[in-house]
């Protein structure tokens, strides 16, 4: 189990100046994008309309965290509006993608993975103070965009933009198929759930 905080993340400005990407976690840890990484979880602040980077041979999943969203023109899929938190868009990393801001800057959350080696799902959970049960994949990441979120029986509290990376230790509470309870410590709050299975 790794409890990651914003100070642990790597922030990378885009070459074209249209925004920046915050790398939350990557496997193997510390890998660069030029290496054959297995998966990468990140959040990007999009400041201007423009093209997405190409990641040949990778699969991409994207959802919206903040702002009015994007109009995505995706090669082979047409035009899609990414404007609601919880909406997930999937596309190939090699596809040509042009993004237009709907109204001002926005923040997205995405996963890039090697589809020949792993299967990945991305889910948006709306939590209340009553526990929601989740079943763990071999690798599971819990990202709290706004926090705070309580994770039991691990007794972990995620503050805003914290991430819990589970599955890198053999603890029984983190074994694939084990169930955790996640809840907002007050009111309601979202949680982004990334589940990763090896092929």
PyMOL commands that place a pseudoatom at each C-alpha (Angstrom):
pseudoatom trace, name=CA, resn=UNK, resi=1, chain=A, elem=C, hetatm=0, pos=[0.000, 0.000, 0.000]
pseudoatom trace, name=CA, resn=UNK, resi=2, chain=A, elem=C, hetatm=0, pos=[1.255, 3.449, -0.922]
pseudoatom trace, name=CA, resn=UNK, resi=3, chain=A, elem=C, hetatm=0, pos=[-0.485, 6.610, 0.280]
pseudoatom trace, name=CA, resn=UNK, resi=4, chain=A, elem=C, hetatm=0, pos=[0.531, 9.206, -2.291]
pseudoatom trace, name=CA, resn=UNK, resi=5, chain=A, elem=C, hetatm=0, pos=[0.102, 12.935, -1.754]
pseudoatom trace, name=CA, resn=UNK, resi=6, chain=A, elem=C, hetatm=0, pos=[0.356, 15.853, -4.201]
pseudoatom trace, name=CA, resn=UNK, resi=7, chain=A, elem=C, hetatm=0, pos=[3.932, 16.497, -3.062]
pseudoatom trace, name=CA, resn=UNK, resi=8, chain=A, elem=C, hetatm=0, pos=[4.814, 13.006, -4.364]
pseudoatom trace, name=CA, resn=UNK, resi=9, chain=A, elem=C, hetatm=0, pos=[3.557, 13.659, -7.911]
pseudoatom trace, name=CA, resn=UNK, resi=10, chain=A, elem=C, hetatm=0, pos=[5.602, 14.723, -10.936]
pseudoatom trace, name=CA, resn=UNK, resi=11, chain=A, elem=C, hetatm=0, pos=[4.377, 17.854, -12.763]
pseudoatom trace, name=CA, resn=UNK, resi=12, chain=A, elem=C, hetatm=0, pos=[5.341, 18.185, -16.434]
pseudoatom trace, name=CA, resn=UNK, resi=13, chain=A, elem=C, hetatm=0, pos=[4.499, 21.311, -18.501]
pseudoatom trace, name=CA, resn=UNK, resi=14, chain=A, elem=C, hetatm=0, pos=[3.411, 20.607, -22.072]
pseudoatom trace, name=CA, resn=UNK, resi=15, chain=A, elem=C, hetatm=0, pos=[5.857, 21.506, -24.823]
pseudoatom trace, name=CA, resn=UNK, resi=16, chain=A, elem=C, hetatm=0, pos=[3.234, 23.661, -26.567]
pseudoatom trace, name=CA, resn=UNK, resi=17, chain=A, elem=C, hetatm=0, pos=[2.391, 25.570, -23.393]
pseudoatom trace, name=CA, resn=UNK, resi=18, chain=A, elem=C, hetatm=0, pos=[-1.258, 24.515, -23.551]
pseudoatom trace, name=CA, resn=UNK, resi=19, chain=A, elem=C, hetatm=0, pos=[-1.285, 23.023, -20.087]
pseudoatom trace, name=CA, resn=UNK, resi=20, chain=A, elem=C, hetatm=0, pos=[0.519, 20.696, -17.697]
pseudoatom trace, name=CA, resn=UNK, resi=21, chain=A, elem=C, hetatm=0, pos=[0.253, 17.063, -16.646]
pseudoatom trace, name=CA, resn=UNK, resi=22, chain=A, elem=C, hetatm=0, pos=[0.578, 15.825, -13.083]
pseudoatom trace, name=CA, resn=UNK, resi=23, chain=A, elem=C, hetatm=0, pos=[1.784, 12.223, -13.033]
pseudoatom trace, name=CA, resn=UNK, resi=24, chain=A, elem=C, hetatm=0, pos=[0.194, 10.531, -10.021]
pseudoatom trace, name=CA, resn=UNK, resi=25, chain=A, elem=C, hetatm=0, pos=[1.578, 7.002, -10.466]
pseudoatom trace, name=CA, resn=UNK, resi=26, chain=A, elem=C, hetatm=0, pos=[3.337, 4.939, -13.119]
pseudoatom trace, name=CA, resn=UNK, resi=27, chain=A, elem=C, hetatm=0, pos=[4.335, 1.259, -13.357]
pseudoatom trace, name=CA, resn=UNK, resi=28, chain=A, elem=C, hetatm=0, pos=[7.204, 0.589, -13.174]
pseudoatom trace, name=CA, resn=UNK, resi=29, chain=A, elem=C, hetatm=0, pos=[7.715, 3.360, -10.642]
pseudoatom trace, name=CA, resn=UNK, resi=30, chain=A, elem=C, hetatm=0, pos=[9.913, 6.164, -11.898]
pseudoatom trace, name=CA, resn=UNK, resi=31, chain=A, elem=C, hetatm=0, pos=[9.635, 5.136, -15.562]
pseudoatom trace, name=CA, resn=UNK, resi=32, chain=A, elem=C, hetatm=0, pos=[9.696, 7.781, -18.280]
pseudoatom trace, name=CA, resn=UNK, resi=33, chain=A, elem=C, hetatm=0, pos=[7.177, 8.006, -21.108]
pseudoatom trace, name=CA, resn=UNK, resi=34, chain=A, elem=C, hetatm=0, pos=[9.924, 6.948, -23.521]
pseudoatom trace, name=CA, resn=UNK, resi=35, chain=A, elem=C, hetatm=0, pos=[10.134, 3.565, -21.781]
pseudoatom trace, name=CA, resn=UNK, resi=36, chain=A, elem=C, hetatm=0, pos=[7.683, 0.633, -22.254]
pseudoatom trace, name=CA, resn=UNK, resi=37, chain=A, elem=C, hetatm=0, pos=[5.656, 1.485, -19.135]
pseudoatom trace, name=CA, resn=UNK, resi=38, chain=A, elem=C, hetatm=0, pos=[2.737, -0.776, -18.182]
pseudoatom trace, name=CA, resn=UNK, resi=39, chain=A, elem=C, hetatm=0, pos=[0.308, 1.936, -17.094]
pseudoatom trace, name=CA, resn=UNK, resi=40, chain=A, elem=C, hetatm=0, pos=[0.259, 5.553, -16.009]
pseudoatom trace, name=CA, resn=UNK, resi=41, chain=A, elem=C, hetatm=0, pos=[-2.329, 7.520, -14.004]
pseudoatom trace, name=CA, resn=UNK, resi=42, chain=A, elem=C, hetatm=0, pos=[-2.284, 11.293, -14.323]
pseudoatom trace, name=CA, resn=UNK, resi=43, chain=A, elem=C, hetatm=0, pos=[-4.308, 14.490, -14.165]
pseudoatom trace, name=CA, resn=UNK, resi=44, chain=A, elem=C, hetatm=0, pos=[-3.931, 17.303, -16.669]
pseudoatom trace, name=CA, resn=UNK, resi=45, chain=A, elem=C, hetatm=0, pos=[-4.841, 20.968, -16.492]
pseudoatom trace, name=CA, resn=UNK, resi=46, chain=A, elem=C, hetatm=0, pos=[-5.881, 22.034, -19.987]
pseudoatom trace, name=CA, resn=UNK, resi=47, chain=A, elem=C, hetatm=0, pos=[-5.326, 25.768, -20.493]
pseudoatom trace, name=CA, resn=UNK, resi=48, chain=A, elem=C, hetatm=0, pos=[-5.872, 26.005, -24.259]
pseudoatom trace, name=CA, resn=UNK, resi=49, chain=A, elem=C, hetatm=0, pos=[-7.428, 24.082, -27.127]
pseudoatom trace, name=CA, resn=UNK, resi=50, chain=A, elem=C, hetatm=0, pos=[-5.076, 21.879, -29.144]
pseudoatom trace, name=CA, resn=UNK, resi=51, chain=A, elem=C, hetatm=0, pos=[-3.982, 18.329, -30.050]
pseudoatom trace, name=CA, resn=UNK, resi=52, chain=A, elem=C, hetatm=0, pos=[-3.351, 15.488, -27.631]
pseudoatom trace, name=CA, resn=UNK, resi=53, chain=A, elem=C, hetatm=0, pos=[0.010, 13.726, -27.543]
pseudoatom trace, name=CA, resn=UNK, resi=54, chain=A, elem=C, hetatm=0, pos=[0.317, 10.407, -29.364]
pseudoatom trace, name=CA, resn=UNK, resi=55, chain=A, elem=C, hetatm=0, pos=[0.977, 7.196, -27.427]
pseudoatom trace, name=CA, resn=UNK, resi=56, chain=A, elem=C, hetatm=0, pos=[1.173, 4.445, -30.090]
pseudoatom trace, name=CA, resn=UNK, resi=57, chain=A, elem=C, hetatm=0, pos=[0.183, 0.989, -28.884]
pseudoatom trace, name=CA, resn=UNK, resi=58, chain=A, elem=C, hetatm=0, pos=[-1.480, 2.331, -25.746]
pseudoatom trace, name=CA, resn=UNK, resi=59, chain=A, elem=C, hetatm=0, pos=[-5.115, 2.532, -24.628]
pseudoatom trace, name=CA, resn=UNK, resi=60, chain=A, elem=C, hetatm=0, pos=[-6.451, 5.710, -23.026]
pseudoatom trace, name=CA, resn=UNK, resi=61, chain=A, elem=C, hetatm=0, pos=[-9.292, 6.428, -20.598]
pseudoatom trace, name=CA, resn=UNK, resi=62, chain=A, elem=C, hetatm=0, pos=[-10.287, 9.985, -19.704]
pseudoatom trace, name=CA, resn=UNK, resi=63, chain=A, elem=C, hetatm=0, pos=[-12.762, 11.647, -17.346]
pseudoatom trace, name=CA, resn=UNK, resi=64, chain=A, elem=C, hetatm=0, pos=[-13.383, 15.232, -16.215]
pseudoatom trace, name=CA, resn=UNK, resi=65, chain=A, elem=C, hetatm=0, pos=[-12.529, 16.497, -12.724]
pseudoatom trace, name=CA, resn=UNK, resi=66, chain=A, elem=C, hetatm=0, pos=[-13.104, 20.256, -12.936]
pseudoatom trace, name=CA, resn=UNK, resi=67, chain=A, elem=C, hetatm=0, pos=[-14.366, 22.850, -15.391]
pseudoatom trace, name=CA, resn=UNK, resi=68, chain=A, elem=C, hetatm=0, pos=[-16.817, 22.878, -18.284]
pseudoatom trace, name=CA, resn=UNK, resi=69, chain=A, elem=C, hetatm=0, pos=[-14.976, 20.197, -20.212]
pseudoatom trace, name=CA, resn=UNK, resi=70, chain=A, elem=C, hetatm=0, pos=[-13.734, 19.488, -23.706]
pseudoatom trace, name=CA, resn=UNK, resi=71, chain=A, elem=C, hetatm=0, pos=[-15.017, 18.754, -27.166]
pseudoatom trace, name=CA, resn=UNK, resi=72, chain=A, elem=C, hetatm=0, pos=[-12.850, 15.889, -28.419]
pseudoatom trace, name=CA, resn=UNK, resi=73, chain=A, elem=C, hetatm=0, pos=[-12.457, 15.213, -32.137]
pseudoatom trace, name=CA, resn=UNK, resi=74, chain=A, elem=C, hetatm=0, pos=[-11.116, 11.635, -32.100]
pseudoatom trace, name=CA, resn=UNK, resi=75, chain=A, elem=C, hetatm=0, pos=[-9.853, 9.904, -35.220]
pseudoatom trace, name=CA, resn=UNK, resi=76, chain=A, elem=C, hetatm=0, pos=[-12.177, 6.995, -36.020]
pseudoatom trace, name=CA, resn=UNK, resi=77, chain=A, elem=C, hetatm=0, pos=[-14.733, 7.939, -33.349]
pseudoatom trace, name=CA, resn=UNK, resi=78, chain=A, elem=C, hetatm=0, pos=[-15.935, 11.380, -34.373]
pseudoatom trace, name=CA, resn=UNK, resi=79, chain=A, elem=C, hetatm=0, pos=[-16.714, 14.262, -32.044]
pseudoatom trace, name=CA, resn=UNK, resi=80, chain=A, elem=C, hetatm=0, pos=[-17.465, 13.679, -28.356]
pseudoatom trace, name=CA, resn=UNK, resi=81, chain=A, elem=C, hetatm=0, pos=[-18.247, 16.065, -25.513]
pseudoatom trace, name=CA, resn=UNK, resi=82, chain=A, elem=C, hetatm=0, pos=[-16.451, 15.344, -22.252]
pseudoatom trace, name=CA, resn=UNK, resi=83, chain=A, elem=C, hetatm=0, pos=[-18.419, 17.618, -19.937]
pseudoatom trace, name=CA, resn=UNK, resi=84, chain=A, elem=C, hetatm=0, pos=[-19.753, 15.587, -16.987]
pseudoatom trace, name=CA, resn=UNK, resi=85, chain=A, elem=C, hetatm=0, pos=[-17.683, 14.202, -14.096]
pseudoatom trace, name=CA, resn=UNK, resi=86, chain=A, elem=C, hetatm=0, pos=[-18.034, 10.450, -14.203]
pseudoatom trace, name=CA, resn=UNK, resi=87, chain=A, elem=C, hetatm=0, pos=[-18.322, 10.310, -17.982]
pseudoatom trace, name=CA, resn=UNK, resi=88, chain=A, elem=C, hetatm=0, pos=[-15.453, 8.176, -19.323]
pseudoatom trace, name=CA, resn=UNK, resi=89, chain=A, elem=C, hetatm=0, pos=[-14.090, 8.412, -22.860]
pseudoatom trace, name=CA, resn=UNK, resi=90, chain=A, elem=C, hetatm=0, pos=[-11.917, 5.579, -24.253]
pseudoatom trace, name=CA, resn=UNK, resi=91, chain=A, elem=C, hetatm=0, pos=[-9.682, 5.879, -27.305]
pseudoatom trace, name=CA, resn=UNK, resi=92, chain=A, elem=C, hetatm=0, pos=[-6.475, 4.511, -28.808]
pseudoatom trace, name=CA, resn=UNK, resi=93, chain=A, elem=C, hetatm=0, pos=[-3.236, 6.248, -27.917]
pseudoatom trace, name=CA, resn=UNK, resi=94, chain=A, elem=C, hetatm=0, pos=[-2.171, 6.414, -31.552]
pseudoatom trace, name=CA, resn=UNK, resi=95, chain=A, elem=C, hetatm=0, pos=[-5.391, 8.165, -32.649]
pseudoatom trace, name=CA, resn=UNK, resi=96, chain=A, elem=C, hetatm=0, pos=[-5.200, 11.804, -33.669]
pseudoatom trace, name=CA, resn=UNK, resi=97, chain=A, elem=C, hetatm=0, pos=[-7.188, 13.743, -31.063]
pseudoatom trace, name=CA, resn=UNK, resi=98, chain=A, elem=C, hetatm=0, pos=[-7.923, 17.450, -31.088]
pseudoatom trace, name=CA, resn=UNK, resi=99, chain=A, elem=C, hetatm=0, pos=[-9.461, 19.036, -27.994]
pseudoatom trace, name=CA, resn=UNK, resi=100, chain=A, elem=C, hetatm=0, pos=[-11.409, 22.284, -27.809]
pseudoatom trace, name=CA, resn=UNK, resi=101, chain=A, elem=C, hetatm=0, pos=[-12.218, 23.880, -24.461]
pseudoatom trace, name=CA, resn=UNK, resi=102, chain=A, elem=C, hetatm=0, pos=[-15.962, 24.331, -23.968]
pseudoatom trace, name=CA, resn=UNK, resi=103, chain=A, elem=C, hetatm=0, pos=[-15.614, 27.294, -21.615]
pseudoatom trace, name=CA, resn=UNK, resi=104, chain=A, elem=C, hetatm=0, pos=[-12.321, 28.075, -19.952]
pseudoatom trace, name=CA, resn=UNK, resi=105, chain=A, elem=C, hetatm=0, pos=[-9.597, 25.816, -18.520]
pseudoatom trace, name=CA, resn=UNK, resi=106, chain=A, elem=C, hetatm=0, pos=[-10.475, 22.388, -17.168]
pseudoatom trace, name=CA, resn=UNK, resi=107, chain=A, elem=C, hetatm=0, pos=[-8.825, 19.524, -15.311]
pseudoatom trace, name=CA, resn=UNK, resi=108, chain=A, elem=C, hetatm=0, pos=[-9.074, 15.930, -16.498]
pseudoatom trace, name=CA, resn=UNK, resi=109, chain=A, elem=C, hetatm=0, pos=[-7.987, 12.567, -15.097]
pseudoatom trace, name=CA, resn=UNK, resi=110, chain=A, elem=C, hetatm=0, pos=[-6.692, 9.785, -17.293]
pseudoatom trace, name=CA, resn=UNK, resi=111, chain=A, elem=C, hetatm=0, pos=[-5.090, 6.379, -17.546]
pseudoatom trace, name=CA, resn=UNK, resi=112, chain=A, elem=C, hetatm=0, pos=[-2.718, 5.294, -20.310]
pseudoatom trace, name=CA, resn=UNK, resi=113, chain=A, elem=C, hetatm=0, pos=[-2.023, 1.561, -20.431]
pseudoatom trace, name=CA, resn=UNK, resi=114, chain=A, elem=C, hetatm=0, pos=[-0.593, -1.245, -22.547]
pseudoatom trace, name=CA, resn=UNK, resi=115, chain=A, elem=C, hetatm=0, pos=[-3.698, -3.178, -23.703]
pseudoatom trace, name=CA, resn=UNK, resi=116, chain=A, elem=C, hetatm=0, pos=[-1.631, -6.214, -24.637]
pseudoatom trace, name=CA, resn=UNK, resi=117, chain=A, elem=C, hetatm=0, pos=[-0.566, -6.639, -21.001]
pseudoatom trace, name=CA, resn=UNK, resi=118, chain=A, elem=C, hetatm=0, pos=[-3.316, -5.204, -18.771]
pseudoatom trace, name=CA, resn=UNK, resi=119, chain=A, elem=C, hetatm=0, pos=[-7.055, -4.501, -18.703]
pseudoatom trace, name=CA, resn=UNK, resi=120, chain=A, elem=C, hetatm=0, pos=[-8.035, -1.233, -17.024]
pseudoatom trace, name=CA, resn=UNK, resi=121, chain=A, elem=C, hetatm=0, pos=[-11.331, 0.270, -15.888]
pseudoatom trace, name=CA, resn=UNK, resi=122, chain=A, elem=C, hetatm=0, pos=[-11.964, 3.820, -14.670]
pseudoatom trace, name=CA, resn=UNK, resi=123, chain=A, elem=C, hetatm=0, pos=[-14.991, 4.552, -12.466]
pseudoatom trace, name=CA, resn=UNK, resi=124, chain=A, elem=C, hetatm=0, pos=[-16.402, 7.627, -10.719]
pseudoatom trace, name=CA, resn=UNK, resi=125, chain=A, elem=C, hetatm=0, pos=[-18.053, 6.934, -7.351]
pseudoatom trace, name=CA, resn=UNK, resi=126, chain=A, elem=C, hetatm=0, pos=[-20.234, 9.483, -5.541]
pseudoatom trace, name=CA, resn=UNK, resi=127, chain=A, elem=C, hetatm=0, pos=[-19.687, 8.782, -1.853]
pseudoatom trace, name=CA, resn=UNK, resi=128, chain=A, elem=C, hetatm=0, pos=[-21.809, 9.648, 1.160]
pseudoatom trace, name=CA, resn=UNK, resi=129, chain=A, elem=C, hetatm=0, pos=[-21.076, 9.088, 4.839]
pseudoatom trace, name=CA, resn=UNK, resi=130, chain=A, elem=C, hetatm=0, pos=[-22.471, 5.551, 4.454]
pseudoatom trace, name=CA, resn=UNK, resi=131, chain=A, elem=C, hetatm=0, pos=[-19.785, 3.105, 3.348]
pseudoatom trace, name=CA, resn=UNK, resi=132, chain=A, elem=C, hetatm=0, pos=[-19.653, 1.959, -0.271]
pseudoatom trace, name=CA, resn=UNK, resi=133, chain=A, elem=C, hetatm=0, pos=[-18.075, -1.480, -0.761]
pseudoatom trace, name=CA, resn=UNK, resi=134, chain=A, elem=C, hetatm=0, pos=[-15.493, -1.928, -3.507]
pseudoatom trace, name=CA, resn=UNK, resi=135, chain=A, elem=C, hetatm=0, pos=[-13.782, -5.134, -4.597]
pseudoatom trace, name=CA, resn=UNK, resi=136, chain=A, elem=C, hetatm=0, pos=[-10.052, -4.885, -5.238]
pseudoatom trace, name=CA, resn=UNK, resi=137, chain=A, elem=C, hetatm=0, pos=[-8.399, -5.736, -8.525]
pseudoatom trace, name=CA, resn=UNK, resi=138, chain=A, elem=C, hetatm=0, pos=[-4.784, -7.018, -8.466]
pseudoatom trace, name=CA, resn=UNK, resi=139, chain=A, elem=C, hetatm=0, pos=[-3.807, -3.338, -8.708]
pseudoatom trace, name=CA, resn=UNK, resi=140, chain=A, elem=C, hetatm=0, pos=[-6.245, -0.683, -7.490]
pseudoatom trace, name=CA, resn=UNK, resi=141, chain=A, elem=C, hetatm=0, pos=[-5.823, 3.069, -7.208]
pseudoatom trace, name=CA, resn=UNK, resi=142, chain=A, elem=C, hetatm=0, pos=[-8.212, 5.317, -5.276]
pseudoatom trace, name=CA, resn=UNK, resi=143, chain=A, elem=C, hetatm=0, pos=[-7.974, 9.034, -6.103]
pseudoatom trace, name=CA, resn=UNK, resi=144, chain=A, elem=C, hetatm=0, pos=[-9.856, 11.602, -4.010]
pseudoatom trace, name=CA, resn=UNK, resi=145, chain=A, elem=C, hetatm=0, pos=[-10.265, 14.746, -6.160]
pseudoatom trace, name=CA, resn=UNK, resi=146, chain=A, elem=C, hetatm=0, pos=[-11.808, 16.802, -3.373]
pseudoatom trace, name=CA, resn=UNK, resi=147, chain=A, elem=C, hetatm=0, pos=[-11.623, 14.544, -0.289]
pseudoatom trace, name=CA, resn=UNK, resi=148, chain=A, elem=C, hetatm=0, pos=[-11.651, 13.752, 2.500]
pseudoatom trace, name=CA, resn=UNK, resi=149, chain=A, elem=C, hetatm=0, pos=[-12.387, 10.036, 2.012]
pseudoatom trace, name=CA, resn=UNK, resi=150, chain=A, elem=C, hetatm=0, pos=[-12.105, 7.301, 4.637]
pseudoatom trace, name=CA, resn=UNK, resi=151, chain=A, elem=C, hetatm=0, pos=[-10.896, 3.839, 3.565]
pseudoatom trace, name=CA, resn=UNK, resi=152, chain=A, elem=C, hetatm=0, pos=[-11.632, 0.931, 5.934]
pseudoatom trace, name=CA, resn=UNK, resi=153, chain=A, elem=C, hetatm=0, pos=[-10.460, -1.465, 7.300]
pseudoatom trace, name=CA, resn=UNK, resi=154, chain=A, elem=C, hetatm=0, pos=[-7.160, 0.186, 6.350]
pseudoatom trace, name=CA, resn=UNK, resi=155, chain=A, elem=C, hetatm=0, pos=[-7.952, 3.223, 8.558]
pseudoatom trace, name=CA, resn=UNK, resi=156, chain=A, elem=C, hetatm=0, pos=[-6.643, 5.552, 5.850]
pseudoatom trace, name=CA, resn=UNK, resi=157, chain=A, elem=C, hetatm=0, pos=[-8.045, 9.024, 5.239]
pseudoatom trace, name=CA, resn=UNK, resi=158, chain=A, elem=C, hetatm=0, pos=[-7.443, 10.564, 1.841]
pseudoatom trace, name=CA, resn=UNK, resi=159, chain=A, elem=C, hetatm=0, pos=[-7.214, 14.339, 1.726]
pseudoatom trace, name=CA, resn=UNK, resi=160, chain=A, elem=C, hetatm=0, pos=[-7.972, 16.302, -1.469]
pseudoatom trace, name=CA, resn=UNK, resi=161, chain=A, elem=C, hetatm=0, pos=[-5.945, 14.953, -4.436]
pseudoatom trace, name=CA, resn=UNK, resi=162, chain=A, elem=C, hetatm=0, pos=[-4.435, 12.098, -2.411]
pseudoatom trace, name=CA, resn=UNK, resi=163, chain=A, elem=C, hetatm=0, pos=[-4.133, 8.682, -4.050]
pseudoatom trace, name=CA, resn=UNK, resi=164, chain=A, elem=C, hetatm=0, pos=[-4.028, 5.234, -2.443]
pseudoatom trace, name=CA, resn=UNK, resi=165, chain=A, elem=C, hetatm=0, pos=[-2.142, 2.638, -4.521]
pseudoatom trace, name=CA, resn=UNK, resi=166, chain=A, elem=C, hetatm=0, pos=[-3.099, -0.885, -3.452]
pseudoatom trace, name=CA, resn=UNK, resi=167, chain=A, elem=C, hetatm=0, pos=[-1.793, -4.229, -4.605]
pseudoatom trace, name=CA, resn=UNK, resi=168, chain=A, elem=C, hetatm=0, pos=[1.951, -3.795, -4.323]
pseudoatom trace, name=CA, resn=UNK, resi=169, chain=A, elem=C, hetatm=0, pos=[2.118, -5.716, -1.022]
pseudoatom trace, name=CA, resn=UNK, resi=170, chain=A, elem=C, hetatm=0, pos=[0.754, -9.173, -0.088]
pseudoatom trace, name=CA, resn=UNK, resi=171, chain=A, elem=C, hetatm=0, pos=[-1.363, -7.963, 2.864]
pseudoatom trace, name=CA, resn=UNK, resi=172, chain=A, elem=C, hetatm=0, pos=[-4.646, -9.867, 3.166]
pseudoatom trace, name=CA, resn=UNK, resi=173, chain=A, elem=C, hetatm=0, pos=[-6.682, -6.667, 3.174]
pseudoatom trace, name=CA, resn=UNK, resi=174, chain=A, elem=C, hetatm=0, pos=[-5.178, -5.791, -0.216]
pseudoatom trace, name=CA, resn=UNK, resi=175, chain=A, elem=C, hetatm=0, pos=[-5.495, -9.192, -1.901]
pseudoatom trace, name=CA, resn=UNK, resi=176, chain=A, elem=C, hetatm=0, pos=[-7.434, -9.297, -5.195]
pseudoatom trace, name=CA, resn=UNK, resi=177, chain=A, elem=C, hetatm=0, pos=[-11.120, -9.768, -4.450]
pseudoatom trace, name=CA, resn=UNK, resi=178, chain=A, elem=C, hetatm=0, pos=[-10.842, -8.330, -0.942]
pseudoatom trace, name=CA, resn=UNK, resi=179, chain=A, elem=C, hetatm=0, pos=[-13.512, -5.778, -0.099]
pseudoatom trace, name=CA, resn=UNK, resi=180, chain=A, elem=C, hetatm=0, pos=[-12.919, -2.294, 1.245]
pseudoatom trace, name=CA, resn=UNK, resi=181, chain=A, elem=C, hetatm=0, pos=[-15.391, 0.268, 2.509]
pseudoatom trace, name=CA, resn=UNK, resi=182, chain=A, elem=C, hetatm=0, pos=[-15.012, 3.837, 1.269]
pseudoatom trace, name=CA, resn=UNK, resi=183, chain=A, elem=C, hetatm=0, pos=[-17.018, 6.808, 2.524]
pseudoatom trace, name=CA, resn=UNK, resi=184, chain=A, elem=C, hetatm=0, pos=[-17.045, 10.578, 2.744]
pseudoatom trace, name=CA, resn=UNK, resi=185, chain=A, elem=C, hetatm=0, pos=[-16.121, 11.778, 6.207]
pseudoatom trace, name=CA, resn=UNK, resi=186, chain=A, elem=C, hetatm=0, pos=[-18.710, 14.544, 5.825]
pseudoatom trace, name=CA, resn=UNK, resi=187, chain=A, elem=C, hetatm=0, pos=[-21.428, 15.304, 3.290]
pseudoatom trace, name=CA, resn=UNK, resi=188, chain=A, elem=C, hetatm=0, pos=[-20.778, 13.875, -0.170]
pseudoatom trace, name=CA, resn=UNK, resi=189, chain=A, elem=C, hetatm=0, pos=[-17.608, 13.655, -2.238]
pseudoatom trace, name=CA, resn=UNK, resi=190, chain=A, elem=C, hetatm=0, pos=[-16.391, 11.818, -5.341]
pseudoatom trace, name=CA, resn=UNK, resi=191, chain=A, elem=C, hetatm=0, pos=[-13.783, 9.082, -5.579]
pseudoatom trace, name=CA, resn=UNK, resi=192, chain=A, elem=C, hetatm=0, pos=[-12.071, 7.928, -8.761]
pseudoatom trace, name=CA, resn=UNK, resi=193, chain=A, elem=C, hetatm=0, pos=[-11.473, 4.168, -8.861]
pseudoatom trace, name=CA, resn=UNK, resi=194, chain=A, elem=C, hetatm=0, pos=[-8.854, 2.694, -11.218]
pseudoatom trace, name=CA, resn=UNK, resi=195, chain=A, elem=C, hetatm=0, pos=[-8.797, -1.118, -11.436]
pseudoatom trace, name=CA, resn=UNK, resi=196, chain=A, elem=C, hetatm=0, pos=[-6.003, -2.947, -13.275]
pseudoatom trace, name=CA, resn=UNK, resi=197, chain=A, elem=C, hetatm=0, pos=[-5.881, -6.659, -14.153]
pseudoatom trace, name=CA, resn=UNK, resi=198, chain=A, elem=C, hetatm=0, pos=[-2.928, -8.405, -15.839]
pseudoatom trace, name=CA, resn=UNK, resi=199, chain=A, elem=C, hetatm=0, pos=[-3.683, -10.311, -19.039]
for i in range(1, 199): cmd.bond("trace and resi %d" % i, "trace and resi %d" % (i + 1))
show_as sticks, trace
zoom trace
